[in-house]
Amino acid sequence: MGVHCSLAVIRGHPAISYLDGTNESLKYVRATDADGSNWRTPVTVDVEGVDEAHIWYCSMKEVNGHPAISYLTDTELRFAIYY
């Protein structure tokens, strides 16, 4: 189950960051084409203390060609860049 999603265009392809409530982890996935017809396998960005009850917001932007994801937990603001 995916919740708290954020969509952005990364290097010309649509990408999504989201909370995977089943595995209690923040995930990132990017399409292999510009129209979003084919997608790669999602990768885990963070698992430490993240679950559906603790993450509130997720926002993603492209920074120097890489996805930069900020997200809020019950106790802190977190930031991750996926290379």
TORTIGU-949082 format. One record per residue (C-alpha): residue in three letters; x, y, z. Coordinates in nm, 2 decimals, padded with zeros to 4 digits. Layout:
N
{type:Ala, c1:X, c2:Y, c3:Z}
...
This chain:
83
{type:Met, c1:00.00, c2:00.00, c3:00.00}
{type:Gly, c1:00.15, c2:00.34, c3:-00.10}
{type:Val, c1:00.05, c2:00.66, c3:00.07}
{type:His, c1:00.18, c2:01.02, c3:00.10}
{type:Cys, c1:00.30, c2:01.03, c3:-00.26}
{type:Ser, c1:00.49, c2:01.30, c3:-00.44}
{type:Leu, c1:00.53, c2:01.32, c3:-00.82}
{type:Ala, c1:00.82, c2:01.50, c3:-01.01}
{type:Val, c1:01.00, c2:01.49, c3:-01.34}
{type:Ile, c1:01.35, c2:01.36, c3:-01.28}
{type:Arg, c1:01.59, c2:01.38, c3:-01.58}
{type:Gly, c1:01.29, c2:01.40, c3:-01.81}
{type:His, c1:01.10, c2:01.10, c3:-01.67}
{type:Pro, c1:00.82, c2:01.09, c3:-01.42}
{type:Ala, c1:00.91, c2:00.98, c3:-01.07}
{type:Ile, c1:00.72, c2:00.91, c3:-00.75}
{type:Ser, c1:00.83, c2:00.90, c3:-00.39}
{type:Tyr, c1:00.59, c2:00.74, c3:-00.14}
{type:Leu, c1:00.55, c2:00.56, c3:00.19}
{type:Asp, c1:00.52, c2:00.19, c3:00.15}
{type:Gly, c1:00.29, c2:00.11, c3:00.44}
{type:Thr, c1:00.33, c2:-00.26, c3:00.39}
{type:Asn, c1:00.70, c2:-00.26, c3:00.44}
{type:Glu, c1:00.71, c2:00.06, c3:00.65}
{type:Ser, c1:00.97, c2:00.23, c3:00.43}
{type:Leu, c1:01.00, c2:00.54, c3:00.22}
{type:Lys, c1:01.04, c2:00.44, c3:-00.15}
{type:Tyr, c1:01.13, c2:00.60, c3:-00.48}
{type:Val, c1:01.06, c2:00.48, c3:-00.83}
{type:Arg, c1:01.12, c2:00.64, c3:-01.18}
{type:Ala, c1:00.98, c2:00.56, c3:-01.52}
{type:Thr, c1:01.22, c2:00.44, c3:-01.79}
{type:Asp, c1:01.05, c2:00.65, c3:-02.05}
{type:Ala, c1:00.92, c2:01.01, c3:-02.07}
{type:Asp, c1:00.55, c2:00.91, c3:-02.10}
{type:Gly, c1:00.55, c2:00.69, c3:-01.79}
{type:Ser, c1:00.46, c2:00.37, c3:-01.97}
{type:Asn, c1:00.73, c2:00.16, c3:-01.81}
{type:Trp, c1:00.87, c2:00.18, c3:-01.46}
{type:Arg, c1:01.18, c2:00.05, c3:-01.28}
{type:Thr, c1:01.17, c2:-00.14, c3:-00.95}
{type:Pro, c1:01.11, c2:00.08, c3:-00.65}
{type:Val, c1:01.41, c2:00.14, c3:-00.42}
{type:Thr, c1:01.41, c2:00.20, c3:-00.05}
{type:Val, c1:01.52, c2:00.55, c3:00.06}
{type:Asp, c1:01.47, c2:00.52, c3:00.44}
{type:Val, c1:01.34, c2:00.27, c3:00.68}
{type:Glu, c1:01.46, c2:00.40, c3:01.02}
{type:Gly, c1:01.15, c2:00.47, c3:01.23}
{type:Val, c1:00.93, c2:00.53, c3:00.93}
{type:Asp, c1:00.58, c2:00.38, c3:00.93}
{type:Glu, c1:00.24, c2:00.50, c3:00.82}
{type:Ala, c1:00.16, c2:00.65, c3:01.16}
{type:His, c1:00.48, c2:00.85, c3:01.17}
{type:Ile, c1:00.54, c2:01.00, c3:00.83}
{type:Trp, c1:00.31, c2:01.29, c3:00.74}
{type:Tyr, c1:00.43, c2:01.46, c3:00.42}
{type:Cys, c1:00.66, c2:01.38, c3:00.13}
{type:Ser, c1:00.78, c2:01.63, c3:-00.13}
{type:Met, c1:01.02, c2:01.56, c3:-00.41}
{type:Lys, c1:01.21, c2:01.79, c3:-00.65}
{type:Glu, c1:01.50, c2:01.74, c3:-00.90}
{type:Val, c1:01.83, c2:01.88, c3:-00.77}
{type:Asn, c1:02.13, c2:01.86, c3:-01.01}
{type:Gly, c1:01.96, c2:01.57, c3:-01.19}
{type:His, c1:01.88, c2:01.37, c3:-00.88}
{type:Pro, c1:01.56, c2:01.32, c3:-00.68}
{type:Ala, c1:01.57, c2:01.52, c3:-00.36}
{type:Ile, c1:01.30, c2:01.41, c3:-00.11}
{type:Ser, c1:01.20, c2:01.59, c3:00.21}
{type:Tyr, c1:00.96, c2:01.43, c3:00.45}
{type:Leu, c1:00.83, c2:01.49, c3:00.80}
{type:Thr, c1:00.80, c2:01.23, c3:01.08}
{type:Asp, c1:00.65, c2:01.27, c3:01.42}
{type:Thr, c1:00.99, c2:01.38, c3:01.56}
{type:Glu, c1:01.19, c2:01.54, c3:01.28}
{type:Leu, c1:01.22, c2:01.68, c3:00.93}
{type:Arg, c1:01.43, c2:01.45, c3:00.70}
{type:Phe, c1:01.59, c2:01.50, c3:00.37}
{type:Ala, c1:01.74, c2:01.25, c3:00.12}
{type:Ile, c1:01.90, c2:01.26, c3:-00.22}
{type:Tyr, c1:01.90, c2:00.94, c3:-00.42}
{type:Tyr, c1:02.20, c2:00.90, c3:-00.65}
